[in-house]
């Protein structure tokens, strides 16, 4: 059977085991844990630095986004005012064109009325002459003799 010697004096295995454990703990701390802890500390510092950079870029992007939105709102406002101005100019131009068209139509109507009146006068003169001739012929036929 296995026996464990817990004797303290003369130096037994318990003291040797404790010494071995502490020596192993000290050596592992020097060669294994300290480098790993320093690597983890550097990684944490880099992570914190990167998080700070990310936060700065996020703030910058939100400021840029606000600037872009303000610029878009300003441009939209300017565009709508220009649109309204152009629409007003179009309405004015339309009114001017309609006035010109109405004036042209009125002048053409006046010319047409004058031409119609002139033709009616000529036709009346021609009809008056023909009526006189026809009335003489009719009177001659009714009377059976010459009227003149």
C-alpha positions as CSV (number, residue, x, y, z in Angstrom):
1,X,0.0,0.0,0.0
2,X,1.0,3.6,-0.5
3,X,2.1,5.5,2.5
4,X,2.2,9.3,2.7
5,X,4.8,10.7,5.1
6,X,3.4,13.8,6.8
7,X,6.4,14.2,9.0
8,X,7.7,17.7,9.4
9,X,11.1,16.9,10.9
10,X,13.4,15.4,9.5
11,X,12.4,17.0,6.2
12,X,9.8,14.8,4.7
13,X,8.0,14.8,1.5
14,X,5.5,17.4,2.6
15,X,8.1,20.1,2.7
16,X,9.5,19.0,-0.6
17,X,6.1,19.1,-2.2
18,X,5.4,22.6,-0.8
19,X,8.8,23.7,-2.1
20,X,8.2,22.1,-5.5
21,X,4.8,23.8,-5.7
22,X,6.1,27.2,-4.8
23,X,9.1,26.9,-7.1
24,X,6.8,25.7,-10.0
25,X,4.4,28.6,-9.2
26,X,7.2,31.1,-9.2
27,X,8.7,29.8,-12.5
28,X,5.3,29.6,-14.2
29,X,4.6,33.2,-13.1
30,X,7.9,34.4,-14.6
31,X,7.8,32.4,-17.8
32,X,4.1,31.9,-18.5
33,X,1.7,34.1,-16.7
34,X,3.6,37.5,-16.9
35,X,4.0,37.3,-20.7
36,X,0.4,36.3,-21.1
37,X,-0.8,39.0,-18.7
38,X,1.4,41.6,-20.6
39,X,-0.1,40.4,-23.9
40,X,-3.6,40.7,-22.5
41,X,-2.8,44.1,-21.1
42,X,-1.5,45.3,-24.4
43,X,-4.5,43.8,-26.2
44,X,-6.8,45.6,-23.7
45,X,-5.0,48.9,-24.3
46,X,-5.3,48.4,-28.1
47,X,-8.9,47.5,-27.8
48,X,-9.6,50.6,-25.7
49,X,-7.7,52.7,-28.2
50,X,-9.6,51.2,-31.1
51,X,-12.9,51.7,-29.3
52,X,-12.0,55.3,-28.7
53,X,-11.2,55.7,-32.4
54,X,-14.4,54.0,-33.4
55,X,-16.4,56.3,-31.1
56,X,-14.6,59.3,-32.6
57,X,-15.4,58.1,-36.1
58,X,-19.0,57.5,-35.1
59,X,-19.3,61.0,-33.7
60,X,-17.7,62.4,-36.8
61,X,-20.0,60.4,-39.1
62,X,-23.1,61.6,-37.1
63,X,-21.9,65.2,-37.4
64,X,-21.3,64.7,-41.1
65,X,-24.7,63.1,-41.4
66,X,-26.3,66.1,-39.7
67,X,-24.4,68.4,-42.0
68,X,-25.5,66.5,-45.0
69,X,-29.2,66.5,-43.8
70,X,-29.0,70.3,-43.2
71,X,-27.4,70.8,-46.6
72,X,-30.1,68.7,-48.2
73,X,-32.8,70.6,-46.4
74,X,-31.3,73.9,-47.5
75,X,-30.9,72.7,-51.1
76,X,-34.5,71.5,-51.1
77,X,-35.7,74.8,-49.8
78,X,-33.6,76.7,-52.5
79,X,-34.9,74.3,-55.1
80,X,-38.5,74.8,-54.1
81,X,-38.1,78.6,-54.1
82,X,-36.5,78.5,-57.5
83,X,-39.3,76.2,-58.7
84,X,-41.9,78.6,-57.4
85,X,-40.0,81.5,-59.0
86,X,-39.8,79.7,-62.4
87,X,-43.5,78.7,-62.0
88,X,-44.3,82.4,-61.4
89,X,-42.3,83.4,-64.5
90,X,-44.1,80.8,-66.5
91,X,-47.4,82.1,-65.4
92,X,-46.4,85.6,-66.4
93,X,-45.1,84.4,-69.7
94,X,-48.3,82.5,-70.3
95,X,-50.4,85.6,-69.6
96,X,-48.3,87.6,-72.0
97,X,-48.6,84.9,-74.7
98,X,-52.3,84.7,-74.1
99,X,-52.6,88.5,-74.3
100,X,-50.6,88.5,-77.5
101,X,-52.8,85.7,-78.9
102,X,-56.0,87.5,-77.9
103,X,-54.7,90.7,-79.4
104,X,-53.7,88.9,-82.6
105,X,-57.1,87.2,-82.7
106,X,-58.9,90.5,-82.1
107,X,-57.0,92.2,-84.9
108,X,-57.7,89.2,-87.3
109,X,-61.4,89.3,-86.3
110,X,-61.5,93.1,-87.0
111,X,-59.8,92.5,-90.4
112,X,-62.2,89.7,-91.1
113,X,-65.2,91.9,-90.1
114,X,-64.0,94.7,-92.3
115,X,-63.4,92.3,-95.2
116,X,-66.9,90.8,-94.7
117,X,-68.5,94.3,-94.6
118,X,-66.6,95.3,-97.7
119,X,-67.8,92.2,-99.5
120,X,-71.3,92.7,-98.3
121,X,-71.2,96.3,-99.6
122,X,-70.0,95.0,-103.0
123,X,-72.5,92.2,-103.0
124,X,-75.3,94.7,-102.1
125,X,-74.3,97.0,-104.9
126,X,-74.2,94.1,-107.3
127,X,-77.5,92.8,-106.1
128,X,-79.0,96.3,-106.3
129,X,-77.9,96.5,-109.9
130,X,-79.3,93.1,-110.6
131,X,-82.5,93.8,-108.7
132,X,-83.0,96.9,-110.8
133,X,-82.4,94.9,-114.0
134,X,-84.6,92.0,-112.8
135,X,-87.4,94.4,-111.7
136,X,-87.3,96.1,-115.1
137,X,-87.5,92.7,-116.9
138,X,-90.3,91.6,-114.6
139,X,-92.2,94.8,-115.1
140,X,-91.8,94.4,-118.9
141,X,-93.0,90.8,-118.8
142,X,-96.0,91.7,-116.6
143,X,-97.0,94.7,-118.6
144,X,-96.1,93.2,-121.9
145,X,-94.3,96.3,-123.1
146,X,-91.1,98.2,-122.5
147,X,-90.9,100.3,-119.4
148,X,-88.3,102.8,-120.3
